Amino acid sequence: MPPKVYITRRFHFSASHRIYNPAWDEVKNLEVFGKCSHPTGHGHNYELEVTVAGPVQPDTGYVMDLTRLRSSIEAAVIELLDHRNLNTDVPFLKGQIPSSENLIVALWAQIQPLLPEGVELVRLRLWETPRNSFEYYGETV
């Protein structure tokens, strides 16, 4: 049985968002979300770590081709996010509060179908700031 190896690739994108609940008035949004609910929004330089795992293929020595991983995620995900407004410009976030928590779950749904058979998406880590990161392992509550 071939060994199972974990691979992590890091991606970068810059995006803006406004954290607010449209069902609430401005006072409640400010109370709950603070400066993150400012009407003009704010931005982040995000770092996204994508960890995949699978058996080492005897014919290539790879779990998967990292060029394929990079190019497929950049085309299907990063290009949709980079220098965009998460509230208005990203179809897969439509109707959601674009918090980092909701973003990372939505990213999982976008990335998982891009992987070849036999390679599993194990973990996403989204760095919103150098001090704040969010991890998701595909679980549902």
NUFINU-105707 format. One record per residue (C-alpha): chain; x, y, z; residue in three letters. Coordinates in nm, 3 decimals. Example, Ala and Ser with C-alpha at 12.3 -4.5 7.8 and 13.67 -1.06 7.14 Angstrom:
<rs>
@unit = A | u = 1.230 | v = -0.450 | w = 0.780 | code = Ala
@unit = A | u = 1.367 | v = -0.106 | w = 0.714 | code = Ser
</rs>
This chain:
<rs>
@unit = A | u = 0.000 | v = 0.000 | w = 0.000 | code = Met
@unit = A | u = 0.151 | v = 0.337 | w = -0.097 | code = Pro
@unit = A | u = 0.211 | v = 0.594 | w = 0.177 | code = Pro
@unit = A | u = -0.041 | v = 0.873 | w = 0.230 | code = Lys
@unit = A | u = 0.120 | v = 1.215 | w = 0.201 | code = Val
@unit = A | u = -0.023 | v = 1.557 | w = 0.291 | code = Tyr
@unit = A | u = 0.057 | v = 1.855 | w = 0.068 | code = Ile
@unit = A | u = -0.015 | v = 2.220 | w = 0.148 | code = Thr
@unit = A | u = -0.017 | v = 2.497 | w = -0.110 | code = Arg
@unit = A | u = -0.054 | v = 2.865 | w = -0.016 | code = Arg
@unit = A | u = -0.245 | v = 3.121 | w = -0.223 | code = Phe
@unit = A | u = -0.284 | v = 3.497 | w = -0.183 | code = His
@unit = A | u = -0.568 | v = 3.732 | w = -0.268 | code = Phe
@unit = A | u = -0.678 | v = 4.079 | w = -0.164 | code = Ser
@unit = A | u = -1.047 | v = 4.153 | w = -0.119 | code = Ala
@unit = A | u = -1.283 | v = 4.389 | w = 0.055 | code = Ser
@unit = A | u = -1.603 | v = 4.320 | w = 0.243 | code = His
@unit = A | u = -1.853 | v = 4.465 | w = 0.482 | code = Arg
@unit = A | u = -1.971 | v = 4.250 | w = 0.769 | code = Ile
@unit = A | u = -2.332 | v = 4.334 | w = 0.837 | code = Tyr
@unit = A | u = -2.670 | v = 4.169 | w = 0.859 | code = Asn
@unit = A | u = -2.915 | v = 4.336 | w = 0.619 | code = Pro
@unit = A | u = -3.206 | v = 4.235 | w = 0.845 | code = Ala
@unit = A | u = -3.068 | v = 4.462 | w = 1.120 | code = Trp
@unit = A | u = -3.053 | v = 4.841 | w = 1.140 | code = Asp
@unit = A | u = -2.722 | v = 5.028 | w = 1.136 | code = Glu
@unit = A | u = -2.719 | v = 5.065 | w = 1.515 | code = Val
@unit = A | u = -2.741 | v = 4.690 | w = 1.577 | code = Lys
@unit = A | u = -2.486 | v = 4.615 | w = 1.302 | code = Asn
@unit = A | u = -2.244 | v = 4.860 | w = 1.462 | code = Leu
@unit = A | u = -2.310 | v = 4.712 | w = 1.805 | code = Glu
@unit = A | u = -2.246 | v = 4.354 | w = 1.689 | code = Val
@unit = A | u = -1.981 | v = 4.397 | w = 1.418 | code = Phe
@unit = A | u = -1.815 | v = 4.726 | w = 1.519 | code = Gly
@unit = A | u = -1.594 | v = 4.893 | w = 1.260 | code = Lys
@unit = A | u = -1.625 | v = 4.586 | w = 1.033 | code = Cys
@unit = A | u = -1.980 | v = 4.704 | w = 0.952 | code = Ser
@unit = A | u = -1.870 | v = 5.047 | w = 0.822 | code = His
@unit = A | u = -2.081 | v = 5.123 | w = 0.511 | code = Pro
@unit = A | u = -1.778 | v = 5.155 | w = 0.282 | code = Thr
@unit = A | u = -1.632 | v = 4.824 | w = 0.401 | code = Gly
@unit = A | u = -1.269 | v = 4.736 | w = 0.456 | code = His
@unit = A | u = -1.013 | v = 4.501 | w = 0.303 | code = Gly
@unit = A | u = -0.772 | v = 4.223 | w = 0.382 | code = His
@unit = A | u = -0.471 | v = 4.062 | w = 0.222 | code = Asn
@unit = A | u = -0.579 | v = 3.702 | w = 0.265 | code = Tyr
@unit = A | u = -0.358 | v = 3.395 | w = 0.263 | code = Glu
@unit = A | u = -0.528 | v = 3.065 | w = 0.186 | code = Leu
@unit = A | u = -0.360 | v = 2.733 | w = 0.268 | code = Glu
@unit = A | u = -0.504 | v = 2.431 | w = 0.089 | code = Val
@unit = A | u = -0.403 | v = 2.089 | w = 0.225 | code = Thr
@unit = A | u = -0.471 | v = 1.779 | w = 0.020 | code = Val
@unit = A | u = -0.374 | v = 1.419 | w = 0.083 | code = Ala
@unit = A | u = -0.353 | v = 1.094 | w = -0.103 | code = Gly
@unit = A | u = -0.133 | v = 0.802 | w = -0.189 | code = Pro
@unit = A | u = 0.197 | v = 0.857 | w = -0.364 | code = Val
@unit = A | u = 0.144 | v = 0.739 | w = -0.722 | code = Gln
@unit = A | u = 0.411 | v = 0.485 | w = -0.821 | code = Pro
@unit = A | u = 0.430 | v = 0.608 | w = -1.181 | code = Asp
@unit = A | u = 0.493 | v = 0.977 | w = -1.092 | code = Thr
@unit = A | u = 0.607 | v = 0.982 | w = -0.730 | code = Gly
@unit = A | u = 0.339 | v = 1.250 | w = -0.675 | code = Tyr
@unit = A | u = 0.018 | v = 1.264 | w = -0.478 | code = Val
@unit = A | u = -0.089 | v = 1.505 | w = -0.751 | code = Met
@unit = A | u = 0.076 | v = 1.748 | w = -0.990 | code = Asp
@unit = A | u = 0.123 | v = 2.072 | w = -0.793 | code = Leu
@unit = A | u = 0.107 | v = 2.276 | w = -1.113 | code = Thr
@unit = A | u = -0.241 | v = 2.136 | w = -1.174 | code = Arg
@unit = A | u = -0.343 | v = 2.213 | w = -0.815 | code = Leu
@unit = A | u = -0.215 | v = 2.570 | w = -0.841 | code = Arg
@unit = A | u = -0.360 | v = 2.648 | w = -1.183 | code = Ser
@unit = A | u = -0.703 | v = 2.497 | w = -1.113 | code = Ser
@unit = A | u = -0.746 | v = 2.681 | w = -0.780 | code = Ile
@unit = A | u = -0.615 | v = 3.008 | w = -0.922 | code = Glu
@unit = A | u = -0.854 | v = 2.990 | w = -1.220 | code = Ala
@unit = A | u = -1.165 | v = 2.867 | w = -1.035 | code = Ala
@unit = A | u = -1.125 | v = 3.049 | w = -0.703 | code = Val
@unit = A | u = -0.850 | v = 3.307 | w = -0.667 | code = Ile
@unit = A | u = -0.936 | v = 3.497 | w = -0.986 | code = Glu
@unit = A | u = -1.296 | v = 3.529 | w = -0.859 | code = Leu
@unit = A | u = -1.178 | v = 3.674 | w = -0.526 | code = Leu
@unit = A | u = -0.870 | v = 3.884 | w = -0.593 | code = Asp
@unit = A | u = -0.937 | v = 4.259 | w = -0.582 | code = His
@unit = A | u = -1.309 | v = 4.199 | w = -0.548 | code = Arg
@unit = A | u = -1.581 | v = 4.302 | w = -0.308 | code = Asn
@unit = A | u = -1.695 | v = 3.983 | w = -0.135 | code = Leu
@unit = A | u = -2.041 | v = 4.130 | w = -0.073 | code = Asn
@unit = A | u = -2.120 | v = 4.207 | w = -0.437 | code = Thr
@unit = A | u = -1.870 | v = 4.050 | w = -0.678 | code = Asp
@unit = A | u = -1.841 | v = 3.683 | w = -0.581 | code = Val
@unit = A | u = -2.127 | v = 3.461 | w = -0.702 | code = Pro
@unit = A | u = -2.059 | v = 3.175 | w = -0.460 | code = Phe
@unit = A | u = -2.101 | v = 3.414 | w = -0.162 | code = Leu
@unit = A | u = -2.430 | v = 3.564 | w = -0.280 | code = Lys
@unit = A | u = -2.682 | v = 3.588 | w = 0.003 | code = Gly
@unit = A | u = -2.425 | v = 3.522 | w = 0.278 | code = Gln
@unit = A | u = -2.260 | v = 3.750 | w = 0.529 | code = Ile
@unit = A | u = -1.902 | v = 3.742 | w = 0.391 | code = Pro
@unit = A | u = -1.731 | v = 3.668 | w = 0.723 | code = Ser
@unit = A | u = -1.413 | v = 3.465 | w = 0.709 | code = Ser
@unit = A | u = -1.606 | v = 3.176 | w = 0.862 | code = Glu
@unit = A | u = -1.860 | v = 3.176 | w = 0.578 | code = Asn
@unit = A | u = -1.587 | v = 3.238 | w = 0.321 | code = Leu
@unit = A | u = -1.380 | v = 2.936 | w = 0.422 | code = Ile
@unit = A | u = -1.683 | v = 2.704 | w = 0.407 | code = Val
@unit = A | u = -1.774 | v = 2.841 | w = 0.063 | code = Ala
@unit = A | u = -1.413 | v = 2.794 | w = -0.051 | code = Leu
@unit = A | u = -1.427 | v = 2.427 | w = 0.047 | code = Trp
@unit = A | u = -1.728 | v = 2.376 | w = -0.181 | code = Ala
@unit = A | u = -1.542 | v = 2.546 | w = -0.468 | code = Gln
@unit = A | u = -1.211 | v = 2.361 | w = -0.424 | code = Ile
@unit = A | u = -1.319 | v = 2.005 | w = -0.348 | code = Gln
@unit = A | u = -1.457 | v = 1.931 | w = -0.699 | code = Pro
@unit = A | u = -1.129 | v = 2.047 | w = -0.857 | code = Leu
@unit = A | u = -0.928 | v = 1.759 | w = -0.712 | code = Leu
@unit = A | u = -0.854 | v = 1.442 | w = -0.905 | code = Pro
@unit = A | u = -0.994 | v = 1.108 | w = -0.799 | code = Glu
@unit = A | u = -0.808 | v = 0.962 | w = -0.502 | code = Gly
@unit = A | u = -0.695 | v = 1.301 | w = -0.369 | code = Val
@unit = A | u = -0.889 | v = 1.436 | w = -0.074 | code = Glu
@unit = A | u = -0.924 | v = 1.790 | w = 0.051 | code = Leu
@unit = A | u = -0.815 | v = 1.771 | w = 0.414 | code = Val
@unit = A | u = -0.795 | v = 2.125 | w = 0.546 | code = Arg
@unit = A | u = -0.830 | v = 2.489 | w = 0.452 | code = Leu
@unit = A | u = -0.670 | v = 2.762 | w = 0.659 | code = Arg
@unit = A | u = -0.760 | v = 3.121 | w = 0.577 | code = Leu
@unit = A | u = -0.540 | v = 3.396 | w = 0.717 | code = Trp
@unit = A | u = -0.737 | v = 3.720 | w = 0.739 | code = Glu
@unit = A | u = -0.458 | v = 3.906 | w = 0.919 | code = Thr
@unit = A | u = -0.118 | v = 3.794 | w = 1.049 | code = Pro
@unit = A | u = -0.291 | v = 3.724 | w = 1.384 | code = Arg
@unit = A | u = -0.630 | v = 3.583 | w = 1.276 | code = Asn
@unit = A | u = -0.673 | v = 3.256 | w = 1.091 | code = Ser
@unit = A | u = -0.967 | v = 3.024 | w = 1.033 | code = Phe
@unit = A | u = -0.951 | v = 2.648 | w = 0.972 | code = Glu
@unit = A | u = -1.206 | v = 2.419 | w = 0.815 | code = Tyr
@unit = A | u = -1.194 | v = 2.042 | w = 0.772 | code = Tyr
@unit = A | u = -1.518 | v = 1.993 | w = 0.581 | code = Gly
@unit = A | u = -1.729 | v = 1.911 | w = 0.884 | code = Glu
@unit = A | u = -2.089 | v = 2.013 | w = 0.918 | code = Thr
@unit = A | u = -2.258 | v = 2.087 | w = 1.246 | code = Val
</rs>
